[in-house]
Amino acid sequence: MEENFEVRYAASPREVKGMDTNELRDEFLVQDLITANNVKLVYSHYDRYILGGAMPVDKPLELESIDPLKSSFFLERRELGAINIGGPGTISVDGEVFDVDFKEALYVGKGAKSVVFASKDASNPAKFYLNSTPAHKTFPNKKVGREDAEVVELGSVETVNARTLRKLIVNSIVDTCQLQMGMTEIKSGSAWNTMPAHVHDRRMEIYFYFEIPQDQAVCHFMGETNETRHIWMGENEAVISPPWSIHSGAGTSNYTFIWGMAGENLDYGDMDVCKITDLK
């Protein structure tokens, strides 16, 4: 595989406070993750988190190590989560083939030497969104279908944030070292996600937005509670959220996003809620 990756370094609240629109987007927004016959990866220095995309159209794509890892294979010291947001596909892990369809997930444990992505139909290719974190122990590979997810209904129509949260790769379903992933679907007529907003200084987070209708957008909010900033985002774009930052968004239509986390613990509820009236 031709190396297709970039490295993002960590920024403090003091630095971010002085950034203009383009600087903020360059620092935290990730675009063009899902491209035909390509694996693209972004290595973030927040908790050494890697996010990426793999879109096999007419040929399989193998996940290979990248230079920042200094490893002989990608998962030598890492674990991986993959969620399919496209057509039916497969992920082969050291020769074992997993069928991973739309909005299904696969966890791959540390030590897997070969990870290969493929589509079942080139006219409707699979699109795999990838998250990876450092791992200290090997846990079994596990597929998580939609019926396996923990489903939580949140928000309300009255507060314009009615949404369905699906926990996919979380410690109550899958044994992991630190990676957690899930999906939140905003219901028709609602716009806000993760409101009231929160921070969790013990973990960083990535949001990946998709199912945004054509000519619509999502405005993602980040920053300290009293120093918020915003980034306008489109289909199949991700945003890096530092541990010190809120992470919330509102769309001009309903949409779906995938959240991924890593850090100090695996407690999904470990967060410090920010009062809506305290946001500035």
SULURSUL-V215396 format. One record per pair of residues at least 24 apart in sequence whose C-alpha atoms are under 10 Angstrom apart, sorted by the first residue. I is the first residue (numbers start at 1). J is the second residue. Records with the same first field share a line. If there is no record, write none. Layout:
# SULURSUL-V215396
I: J ; J
This chain:
# SULURSUL-V215396
1: 38 ; 39 ; 61 ; 62 ; 63 ; 64 ; 65 ; 66
2: 38 ; 39 ; 40 ; 64 ; 66
3: 38 ; 39 ; 40 ; 41 ; 64 ; 65 ; 66 ; 67
4: 38 ; 39 ; 40 ; 41 ; 42 ; 52 ; 66
5: 39 ; 40 ; 41 ; 42 ; 43 ; 50 ; 51 ; 52 ; 66 ; 67 ; 68
6: 30 ; 40 ; 41 ; 42 ; 43 ; 44 ; 50 ; 66 ; 68
7: 41 ; 42 ; 43 ; 44 ; 45 ; 50 ; 68
8: 42 ; 43 ; 44 ; 45 ; 46 ; 48 ; 49 ; 50 ; 240
9: 43 ; 44 ; 45 ; 46 ; 48
10: 44 ; 45 ; 46 ; 47 ; 48 ; 240 ; 242
11: 45 ; 46 ; 242
12: 223 ; 242 ; 243 ; 244 ; 245
13: 223 ; 224 ; 227 ; 242 ; 244 ; 245
16: 223 ; 224 ; 227 ; 228 ; 229
17: 223 ; 224 ; 227 ; 228 ; 229
19: 229
20: 229
21: 229 ; 230 ; 231 ; 232
22: 231
24: 229 ; 230 ; 231
25: 230 ; 231 ; 232 ; 233 ; 239
27: 239 ; 240
28: 206 ; 222 ; 231 ; 238 ; 239 ; 240 ; 241 ; 242
29: 207 ; 208 ; 220 ; 231 ; 232 ; 233 ; 237 ; 238 ; 239 ; 240 ; 241
30: 208 ; 233 ; 236 ; 237 ; 238 ; 239 ; 240
31: 208 ; 233 ; 234 ; 235 ; 236 ; 237 ; 238 ; 239
32: 235 ; 236 ; 237 ; 238
33: 127 ; 128 ; 129 ; 130 ; 208 ; 236 ; 237 ; 238
34: 85 ; 127 ; 128 ; 129 ; 235 ; 236 ; 237
35: 127
36: 125 ; 126 ; 127
37: 61 ; 118 ; 125
38: 62
39: 63 ; 64 ; 117 ; 128 ; 129 ; 130
40: 129 ; 130
41: 66 ; 130 ; 131 ; 132
42: 131
43: 68 ; 69 ; 132 ; 133
44: 240
45: 242
46: 203 ; 204 ; 205 ; 240 ; 241 ; 242 ; 243 ; 262 ; 263
47: 133 ; 134 ; 203 ; 204 ; 205 ; 242 ; 243 ; 261 ; 262 ; 263 ; 264
48: 132 ; 133 ; 134 ; 262 ; 263
49: 78 ; 131 ; 132 ; 133 ; 134 ; 179 ; 204 ; 205 ; 206 ; 240 ; 260 ; 261 ; 262 ; 263
50: 78 ; 80 ; 130 ; 131 ; 132 ; 133 ; 134 ; 206
51: 80 ; 81 ; 82 ; 129 ; 130 ; 131 ; 132 ; 133 ; 206 ; 208 ; 238 ; 239 ; 240 ; 260
52: 82 ; 128 ; 129 ; 130 ; 131 ; 132 ; 238
53: 82 ; 83 ; 84 ; 127 ; 128 ; 129 ; 130 ; 131 ; 236
54: 82 ; 84 ; 116 ; 117 ; 118 ; 126 ; 127 ; 128 ; 129 ; 130
55: 84 ; 85 ; 86 ; 89 ; 117 ; 118 ; 119 ; 125 ; 126 ; 127 ; 128 ; 129
56: 89 ; 90 ; 116 ; 117 ; 118 ; 119 ; 120 ; 121 ; 122 ; 125 ; 126 ; 127 ; 128
57: 89 ; 117 ; 118 ; 119 ; 120 ; 121 ; 122 ; 123 ; 124 ; 125 ; 126 ; 127
58: 118 ; 119 ; 120 ; 121 ; 122 ; 123 ; 125
59: 117 ; 118 ; 119 ; 122
60: 90 ; 91 ; 92 ; 116 ; 117 ; 118 ; 119
61: 91 ; 115 ; 116 ; 117 ; 118 ; 119
62: 91 ; 92 ; 114 ; 115 ; 116 ; 117 ; 118
63: 113 ; 114 ; 115 ; 116 ; 117
64: 113 ; 114 ; 115 ; 116
65: 113
72: 113
73: 111 ; 112 ; 113 ; 114 ; 115
74: 110 ; 111 ; 112 ; 113 ; 114 ; 115 ; 132
75: 108 ; 109 ; 110 ; 111 ; 112 ; 113 ; 114 ; 115 ; 132 ; 133 ; 134 ; 135
76: 109 ; 110 ; 111 ; 112 ; 113 ; 134 ; 135
77: 109 ; 110 ; 111 ; 112 ; 133 ; 134 ; 135 ; 136 ; 137 ; 138
78: 108 ; 109 ; 110 ; 111 ; 112 ; 132 ; 133 ; 134 ; 135 ; 136 ; 137 ; 138 ; 177 ; 179
79: 107 ; 108 ; 109 ; 110 ; 111 ; 112 ; 131 ; 132 ; 133 ; 134 ; 135 ; 136 ; 137 ; 138 ; 139 ; 141 ; 176 ; 177 ; 178 ; 179
80: 106 ; 107 ; 108 ; 109 ; 110 ; 112 ; 115 ; 130 ; 131 ; 132 ; 133 ; 134 ; 135 ; 141 ; 169 ; 176 ; 179 ; 180
81: 105 ; 106 ; 107 ; 108 ; 109 ; 128 ; 129 ; 130 ; 131 ; 132 ; 133 ; 141 ; 142 ; 143 ; 168 ; 169 ; 176 ; 179 ; 180 ; 181 ; 260
82: 106 ; 107 ; 108 ; 117 ; 127 ; 128 ; 129 ; 130 ; 131 ; 132 ; 143 ; 169 ; 181
83: 107 ; 126 ; 127 ; 128 ; 129 ; 130 ; 131 ; 143 ; 144 ; 145 ; 168 ; 169 ; 181 ; 182 ; 183 ; 258
84: 126 ; 127 ; 128 ; 129 ; 130
85: 125 ; 126 ; 127 ; 128 ; 129 ; 210 ; 211 ; 236 ; 258
86: 119 ; 124 ; 125 ; 126 ; 127 ; 128 ; 129
87: 119 ; 120 ; 121 ; 122 ; 123 ; 124 ; 125 ; 126 ; 127 ; 128
88: 118 ; 119 ; 120 ; 121 ; 122 ; 124 ; 125 ; 126 ; 127
89: 117 ; 118 ; 119 ; 120 ; 121 ; 122 ; 124 ; 125 ; 126 ; 127 ; 128
90: 116 ; 117 ; 118 ; 119 ; 120 ; 126 ; 128
91: 115 ; 116 ; 117 ; 118 ; 119 ; 128 ; 143
92: 116 ; 117 ; 118
93: 117 ; 141
96: 141
98: 141 ; 142 ; 143
99: 143 ; 145
100: 126 ; 128 ; 143 ; 144 ; 145
101: 126 ; 127 ; 128 ; 145 ; 146
102: 126 ; 127 ; 128 ; 145 ; 146
103: 128 ; 144 ; 145 ; 146 ; 166 ; 168 ; 182 ; 183 ; 258
104: 128 ; 143 ; 144 ; 145 ; 146 ; 147 ; 148 ; 149 ; 168
105: 129 ; 130 ; 142 ; 143 ; 144 ; 145 ; 146 ; 148 ; 149 ; 168 ; 169 ; 181 ; 182
106: 130 ; 141 ; 142 ; 143 ; 144 ; 145 ; 168 ; 169 ; 174
107: 131 ; 132 ; 139 ; 140 ; 141 ; 142 ; 143 ; 144 ; 168 ; 169 ; 170 ; 174 ; 175 ; 176 ; 179 ; 180 ; 181
108: 132 ; 138 ; 139 ; 140 ; 141 ; 142 ; 143 ; 176
109: 135 ; 137 ; 138 ; 139 ; 140 ; 141 ; 142 ; 175 ; 176 ; 177
110: 134 ; 135 ; 136 ; 137 ; 138 ; 139 ; 140 ; 141 ; 176 ; 177
111: 135 ; 137 ; 138 ; 139
112: 138 ; 140 ; 141
129: 208 ; 236 ; 258
130: 181 ; 260
131: 179 ; 180 ; 181 ; 206 ; 259 ; 260 ; 261 ; 262
132: 178 ; 179 ; 180 ; 260 ; 261 ; 262
133: 176 ; 177 ; 178 ; 179 ; 180 ; 261 ; 262 ; 263
134: 177 ; 178 ; 179 ; 262 ; 263
135: 176 ; 177 ; 178 ; 179
136: 176 ; 177 ; 178
137: 176 ; 177
138: 175 ; 176 ; 177
139: 174 ; 175 ; 176 ; 177
140: 174 ; 175 ; 176
141: 174 ; 175 ; 176
142: 169 ; 173 ; 174 ; 175
143: 168 ; 169 ; 174
144: 168 ; 169 ; 173 ; 174
148: 173
149: 173 ; 182 ; 183
150: 182
151: 182 ; 183 ; 184
152: 184
153: 184 ; 185
154: 184 ; 186 ; 193 ; 194 ; 195
155: 186 ; 187 ; 190 ; 192 ; 193 ; 194 ; 195 ; 196
156: 187 ; 190
157: 187 ; 188 ; 189 ; 190 ; 191
158: 189 ; 190
159: 190 ; 191 ; 192 ; 195
160: 186 ; 187 ; 188 ; 189 ; 190 ; 191 ; 192 ; 193 ; 195 ; 250
161: 186 ; 187 ; 188 ; 189 ; 190 ; 191 ; 192 ; 193 ; 194 ; 195 ; 196 ; 250 ; 254
162: 186 ; 187 ; 188 ; 189 ; 190 ; 191 ; 192 ; 193 ; 254
163: 187 ; 188 ; 190 ; 191 ; 192 ; 193 ; 194 ; 254 ; 255 ; 256
164: 256
165: 256 ; 257 ; 258
166: 258
167: 258 ; 259 ; 268
168: 258
169: 260
170: 260 ; 261 ; 266 ; 267 ; 268
171: 266 ; 267 ; 268
172: 266 ; 267 ; 268
176: 266
177: 262 ; 263 ; 265 ; 266
178: 203 ; 261 ; 262 ; 263 ; 264 ; 265 ; 266 ; 267
179: 260 ; 261 ; 262 ; 263 ; 265 ; 266
180: 205 ; 259 ; 260 ; 261 ; 262 ; 263 ; 266 ; 267 ; 268
181: 205 ; 206 ; 207 ; 258 ; 259 ; 260 ; 261 ; 262
182: 207 ; 257 ; 258 ; 259 ; 260 ; 261
183: 207 ; 208 ; 209 ; 256 ; 257 ; 258 ; 259 ; 260
184: 209 ; 255 ; 256 ; 257 ; 258 ; 259
185: 210 ; 211 ; 254 ; 255 ; 256 ; 257 ; 258
186: 211 ; 250 ; 251 ; 253 ; 254 ; 255 ; 256 ; 257
187: 253 ; 254 ; 255 ; 256
188: 253 ; 254 ; 255
189: 252 ; 253 ; 254
190: 250 ; 251 ; 252 ; 253 ; 254 ; 255
191: 218 ; 219 ; 249 ; 250 ; 251 ; 252 ; 253 ; 254 ; 255
192: 218 ; 219 ; 220 ; 248 ; 249 ; 250 ; 251 ; 252 ; 253 ; 254 ; 255
193: 220 ; 247 ; 248 ; 249 ; 250 ; 251 ; 254 ; 255 ; 256 ; 257
194: 246 ; 247 ; 248 ; 249 ; 250
195: 247 ; 248 ; 249 ; 250 ; 273 ; 274 ; 275 ; 276
196: 246 ; 247 ; 248 ; 273 ; 274 ; 275 ; 276 ; 277 ; 279
197: 221 ; 222 ; 225 ; 245 ; 246 ; 247 ; 248 ; 249 ; 271 ; 272 ; 273 ; 274 ; 275 ; 276 ; 279
198: 224 ; 225 ; 244 ; 245 ; 246 ; 247 ; 248 ; 270 ; 271 ; 272 ; 273 ; 274 ; 275 ; 276
199: 223 ; 224 ; 225 ; 241 ; 242 ; 243 ; 244 ; 245 ; 246 ; 247 ; 270 ; 271 ; 272 ; 273 ; 274
200: 242 ; 243 ; 244 ; 245 ; 246 ; 263 ; 264 ; 268 ; 269 ; 270 ; 271 ; 272 ; 273
201: 242 ; 243 ; 244 ; 245 ; 246 ; 263 ; 264 ; 270 ; 271 ; 272
202: 243 ; 244 ; 262 ; 263 ; 264 ; 265 ; 270 ; 271
203: 241 ; 242 ; 243 ; 244 ; 261 ; 262 ; 263 ; 264 ; 265 ; 266 ; 267 ; 270 ; 271
204: 240 ; 241 ; 242 ; 243 ; 244 ; 245 ; 260 ; 261 ; 262 ; 263 ; 264
205: 239 ; 240 ; 241 ; 242 ; 243 ; 245 ; 246 ; 247 ; 259 ; 260 ; 261 ; 262 ; 263
206: 238 ; 239 ; 240 ; 241 ; 242 ; 247 ; 257 ; 258 ; 259 ; 260 ; 261 ; 262
207: 237 ; 238 ; 239 ; 240 ; 241 ; 247 ; 248 ; 249 ; 257 ; 258 ; 259 ; 260 ; 261
208: 233 ; 234 ; 235 ; 236 ; 237 ; 238 ; 239 ; 240 ; 256 ; 257 ; 258 ; 259 ; 260
209: 233 ; 234 ; 235 ; 236 ; 237 ; 238 ; 239 ; 249 ; 255 ; 256 ; 257 ; 258 ; 259
210: 234 ; 235 ; 236 ; 237 ; 238 ; 255 ; 256 ; 257 ; 258
211: 235 ; 236 ; 253 ; 254 ; 255 ; 256 ; 257
212: 236 ; 251 ; 252 ; 253 ; 254 ; 255 ; 256 ; 257
213: 252 ; 253 ; 254 ; 255
214: 253
215: 252 ; 253
216: 251 ; 252 ; 253 ; 254 ; 255
217: 250 ; 251 ; 252 ; 253 ; 254 ; 255
218: 249 ; 250 ; 251 ; 252 ; 253 ; 254 ; 255
219: 248 ; 249 ; 250 ; 251 ; 252
220: 246 ; 247 ; 248 ; 249 ; 250 ; 251
221: 245 ; 246 ; 247 ; 248 ; 249 ; 250
222: 246 ; 247 ; 248 ; 249
223: 247 ; 280
224: 274 ; 279 ; 280
225: 273 ; 274 ; 275 ; 276 ; 278 ; 279 ; 280
226: 274 ; 278 ; 279 ; 280
227: 279 ; 280
228: 279 ; 280
229: 280
246: 272 ; 273 ; 274 ; 279
